[in-house]
Amino acid sequence: MNKYFEINRIKEGLRTGKLVVNGLELRTPLLVHSADVIQYLRPGQVRTTNTRALYYDPVILAEKLRKKDLVDLPDLHRVLGWQGIFFTTSGAAEIGKLAKPRGYKTNGVNFRLPNQGQLISLSPKKAIQLQEQSGADITEQLYRDVNYYAPVDDLAAAVELTGHWYATNQDTLFPITGGGLKKLHRQSIDSVTGQRPFGYFVTQTDQVDSLAEIKRNLAAIIKLLPFESLRVTKTTANFEQLITVIRSGIDVVYSDVAVHEAVMGNVLVNKGKRLDFTRESFSDDWETIDSECQCPVCTSHYSRAYLHYLARINSPQYTSLILEHNLFWLNQFVANLSSKIN
């Protein structure tokens, strides 16, 4: 697979770069939205928001499609006609909820999808193959997921098993585990021997309960990583957390912020401020969401009063329209952060 990453500039921790995958050039820091956006928008609509990359979890996808096995997953590029890039998780976080402790073996993990009953034996190699089969352009090595605040012995066991599963493959992201413990971070990174992976996925960020702890933990991990390697992590559906990890020096962030806020009925404007158009004050407001926004919704001159009407009648079109705006707005916000150091 044709892909490479290079760093352009760095300032106060935040860095910009270029990620090229199969001829498609993506600027970093890159916000990778959840593939859940396809539930509300057509792929072509998603692209008009300047979204070029989506991520998905193969285990959650199998559950949604009611598949009995991960081998039954379709190629999402073909099914959706998606012309951008697909990142995928290994499914480790979801598997951690489905597998029993004794399901983890030196050669992989055994688990069952909900309500199916069929035992799935997933090796690290097979996990990557299934990600590629389902359309992933950038894959992630399987790892044992435990909570960030788990006992030290559990964190250490997860690091040891994840390191044991490492197989030299320059096309994958290697998962860094170990909670907030520097010793375990170093052990996790040192388990990569021989040829380095394409990049590193910092796990557990979405489990941390404070922005200060996220900053501390990422700073400690980043000091141990090869400078030139791609850095990836996943956040919760929280705008402030998203910005914190980007400013910490992460290159690619998986985020559900856009779709989460849209489903909650919130529209993002002005440094993350949220507007709720169900409020009666918008019933006679004929302005667009944001007069300076160039998203498909604002440039089509949909008024706040119209969006208020859609919100009050619970129209599904309301979620679709504000999701288009949120995607565009977030992509532009991240682009503006990058422009400050270019």
MARVEXGU-173919 format. One record per residue (C-alpha): chain; residue number from 1; x, y, z. Coordinates in steps of 0.2 Angstrom, whole numbers, always signed. Each point is the difference from the previous one (the first is absolute). Example, Ala and Ser with C-alpha at 12.3 -4.5 7.8 and 13.67 -1.06 7.14 Angstrom:
residues 2
A 1 +62 -22 +39
A 2 +6 +17 -3
END
This chain:
residues 342
A 1 +0 +0 +0
A 2 +7 +17 -5
A 3 +0 +12 +15
A 4 +12 +11 +9
A 5 +1 +14 +13
A 6 +11 +15 +2
A 7 +1 +14 +12
A 8 +0 +18 -6
A 9 +1 +11 +16
A 10 -2 +0 +18
A 11 -3 +14 +13
A 12 -4 -1 +18
A 13 -4 -19 -1
A 14 -13 +1 -14
A 15 +8 -6 -17
A 16 -6 +0 -18
A 17 +4 -13 -13
A 18 -6 -10 -15
A 19 -7 -17 -1
A 20 -2 -8 -17
A 21 -10 -16 -2
A 22 -3 -8 -17
A 23 +4 +17 -9
A 24 -12 +10 +11
A 25 +9 +14 +10
A 26 -7 +4 +17
A 27 +7 +14 +11
A 28 +3 -3 +18
A 29 -5 +3 +14
A 30 -15 -10 -8
A 31 -17 -2 +8
A 32 -7 -17 -5
A 33 -19 -1 +3
A 34 -10 -15 +4
A 35 -7 -10 -14
A 36 -17 +2 +9
A 37 -2 +17 -10
A 38 -5 -12 -14
A 39 -16 -4 +9
A 40 -5 +18 -2
A 41 +9 +6 -16
A 42 +4 -7 -17
A 43 +18 -2 -3
A 44 +0 +14 -13
A 45 -7 +11 +13
A 46 +13 -5 +12
A 47 +14 +5 -12
A 48 -8 +18 -3
A 49 +5 +3 +19
A 50 +18 -3 -4
A 51 +0 -16 +8
A 52 +13 -12 -8
A 53 +2 -14 +13
A 54 -12 -10 +11
A 55 +3 -13 +13
A 56 -10 -15 +6
A 57 +1 -15 +12
A 58 -2 -16 -9
A 59 -8 -9 +16
A 60 -13 +14 +2
A 61 -4 -1 -19
A 62 -2 -19 +1
A 63 -12 +3 +15
A 64 -10 +13 -10
A 65 -1 -10 -16
A 66 -5 -16 +11
A 67 +14 -10 -7
A 68 +5 -16 +8
A 69 +19 +2 -4
A 70 +12 +14 -4
A 71 +4 -10 -16
A 72 -18 +5 -6
A 73 +4 +18 +0
A 74 -2 +9 -17
A 75 +13 +11 -8
A 76 -6 +18 +5
A 77 +9 +8 -14
A 78 -11 -10 -13
A 79 -16 +1 +10
A 80 +0 +18 +4
A 81 +10 +6 -15
A 82 +11 +10 +12
A 83 +14 +8 -10
A 84 +10 +6 +16
A 85 +10 -10 +12
A 86 -6 -12 +13
A 87 +9 -2 +17
A 88 -5 -15 +10
A 89 +2 -5 +18
A 90 +5 -18 +4
A 91 -16 -2 +10
A 92 +10 -3 +16
A 93 -11 +12 +11
A 94 -16 -8 -5
A 95 +8 -18 +1
A 96 +5 +5 +18
A 97 -18 +1 +4
A 98 -4 -17 -8
A 99 +14 -11 +4
A 100 +2 -9 +17
A 101 +17 +2 +8
A 102 +5 -17 -4
A 103 -4 +3 -19
A 104 +16 +9 -2
A 105 +14 -12 -6
A 106 +18 +2 -6
A 107 -6 -2 -18
A 108 -16 +11 +1
A 109 -17 +2 +8
A 110 -16 -10 +1
A 111 -16 +9 +1
A 112 -19 +0 -6
A 113 -10 +13 -8
A 114 -16 +5 +9
A 115 -14 -12 -3
A 116 +9 -11 -12
A 117 +8 -13 +11
A 118 +13 -4 -13
A 119 +18 +0 +7
A 120 +12 +11 -9
A 121 +19 -3 +1
A 122 +9 +15 -5
A 123 +19 +0 -2
A 124 +10 +16 -3
A 125 +3 -4 -18
A 126 -18 -5 -4
A 127 -5 +17 +9
A 128 +10 +10 -13
A 129 -6 -11 -14
A 130 -18 +3 +4
A 131 +2 +18 +2
A 132 +7 +1 -18
A 133 -14 -11 -6
A 134 -13 +12 +6
A 135 +9 +14 -9
A 136 +12 +8 +13
A 137 +14 +10 -8
A 138 +9 +2 +17
A 139 -1 -14 +12
A 140 +4 -3 +18
A 141 +8 -15 +9
A 142 -11 -9 +12
A 143 +3 +3 +18
A 144 -7 -4 +17
A 145 -10 +14 +7
A 146 -2 +4 +18
A 147 -6 +16 +8
A 148 +12 +14 +3
A 149 -3 -1 +18
A 150 +2 -19 +2
A 151 +12 -7 +13
A 152 +18 +0 -5
A 153 +1 -19 -2
A 154 -14 +0 -12
A 155 +8 +15 -10
A 156 +16 -10 +0
A 157 -8 -16 -6
A 158 -8 +10 -14
A 159 +17 +8 -5
A 160 +9 -17 +0
A 161 -13 -9 -11
A 162 -2 +15 -12
A 163 +19 +0 -2
A 164 +0 -19 -3
A 165 -13 +2 -14
A 166 +11 +12 -9
A 167 +4 -6 -18
A 168 +12 +11 -11
A 169 -12 +8 -12
A 170 +4 +18 -6
A 171 -18 +3 -5
A 172 -8 -1 +17
A 173 -2 +11 +15
A 174 +8 -7 +16
A 175 -11 +3 +16
A 176 +8 +7 +15
A 177 -7 -5 +16
A 178 +4 +1 +19
A 179 -12 +13 +7
A 180 +9 +15 +7
A 181 +16 -10 +5
A 182 +16 +6 -9
A 183 +9 -17 +4
A 184 -14 -9 -9
A 185 +0 +12 -15
A 186 +18 -3 -2
A 187 -2 -19 +1
A 188 -14 +2 -13
A 189 +10 +10 -12
A 190 +16 -11 +2
A 191 -10 -15 -4
A 192 +1 +6 -18
A 193 +15 -8 -7
A 194 +7 -1 -18
A 195 -9 +10 -13
A 196 -11 +14 +8
A 197 -18 +1 -3
A 198 -8 +13 -11
A 199 -5 +10 +16
A 200 -6 -2 +18
A 201 -18 +0 +7
A 202 +0 +7 +18
A 203 -14 -10 +8
A 204 -11 +5 +15
A 205 +0 +19 -3
A 206 -19 -1 -1
A 207 -1 -8 +17
A 208 +10 +14 +9
A 209 -11 +11 +11
A 210 +9 +17 -1
A 211 +8 +11 -13
A 212 +15 +3 +12
A 213 +3 -19 +1
A 214 -2 -2 -19
A 215 +13 +13 -3
A 216 +12 -7 +13
A 217 -2 -18 -7
A 218 +2 +5 -18
A 219 +16 +10 +4
A 220 +8 -14 +9
A 221 -4 -12 -15
A 222 +5 +11 -14
A 223 +17 +3 +8
A 224 +3 -19 -2
A 225 -6 -1 -18
A 226 +10 +1 -16
A 227 -2 +18 -6
A 228 -3 -4 -18
A 229 -14 -13 +4
A 230 -19 +4 -2
A 231 -9 +2 +16
A 232 -18 -5 +2
A 233 -13 +0 +14
A 234 -18 -1 +3
A 235 -10 +13 +11
A 236 -17 +0 +7
A 237 -14 +10 -8
A 238 +7 +16 +8
A 239 +6 +15 -9
A 240 +12 +6 +14
A 241 +8 -17 +1
A 242 +2 +0 -19
A 243 +9 +17 +0
A 244 +11 -6 +15
A 245 +7 -15 -9
A 246 +4 +10 -16
A 247 +9 +13 +9
A 248 +10 -14 +9
A 249 +7 -5 -16
A 250 -11 -14 -6
A 251 -1 -1 -19
A 252 -16 -10 -3
A 253 -15 +0 +12
A 254 -16 -11 -2
A 255 -15 +10 +6
A 256 -18 -2 +2
A 257 -3 +19 +4
A 258 -9 +5 -16
A 259 -13 -14 +0
A 260 -2 +0 +19
A 261 -4 +18 +1
A 262 -12 -1 -15
A 263 -9 -14 +8
A 264 -2 +10 +16
A 265 -7 +14 -11
A 266 +15 +11 +2
A 267 +9 +11 -13
A 268 +18 +5 +2
A 269 +5 +18 -2
A 270 +13 +13 +7
A 271 +14 -10 +8
A 272 -12 -15 +4
A 273 -15 +10 +7
A 274 -16 -10 -3
A 275 -16 +6 -7
A 276 -17 -9 +4
A 277 -12 +5 -13
A 278 -15 -8 +9
A 279 +0 +17 +10
A 280 -15 +11 -4
A 281 +12 +15 -2
A 282 +5 -7 -17
A 283 -17 -1 -7
A 284 +1 +17 -9
A 285 +19 +0 -3
A 286 +3 +1 -18
A 287 +19 +0 +0
A 288 +10 -16 -4
A 289 +9 -10 +13
A 290 +16 +10 -2
A 291 +1 +14 -13
A 292 +19 -4 -3
A 293 -2 -18 -1
A 294 +2 -8 -18
A 295 -8 -17 +4
A 296 -13 -7 -12
A 297 -14 +5 +13
A 298 +5 +18 +3
A 299 +4 +3 -19
A 300 -17 -7 -4
A 301 -7 +14 +11
A 302 -10 -11 +11
A 303 -6 +11 +14
A 304 +0 -2 +18
A 305 -19 +1 +0
A 306 -1 -14 -12
A 307 +11 -11 +11
A 308 -10 +5 +15
A 309 -15 -6 -10
A 310 +8 -17 -4
A 311 +6 -2 +18
A 312 -17 +3 +7
A 313 -9 -13 -11
A 314 +14 -13 +3
A 315 +5 -1 -18
A 316 +14 -11 -4
A 317 +6 +13 -13
A 318 +4 +11 +15
A 319 +14 -13 +6
A 320 +6 -2 -18
A 321 +2 +19 -3
A 322 +8 +4 +16
A 323 +12 -15 -2
A 324 +5 +7 -16
A 325 +4 +17 +8
A 326 +9 -8 +15
A 327 +11 -11 -11
A 328 +5 +15 -11
A 329 +3 +11 +16
A 330 +11 -12 +9
A 331 +10 -3 -15
A 332 +3 +18 -3
A 333 +4 +3 +18
A 334 +14 -13 +0
A 335 +6 +7 -17
A 336 +1 +17 +8
A 337 +10 -7 +15
A 338 +13 -6 -13
A 339 +1 +16 -10
A 340 +6 +9 +16
A 341 +17 -9 -1
A 342 +1 -1 -19
END
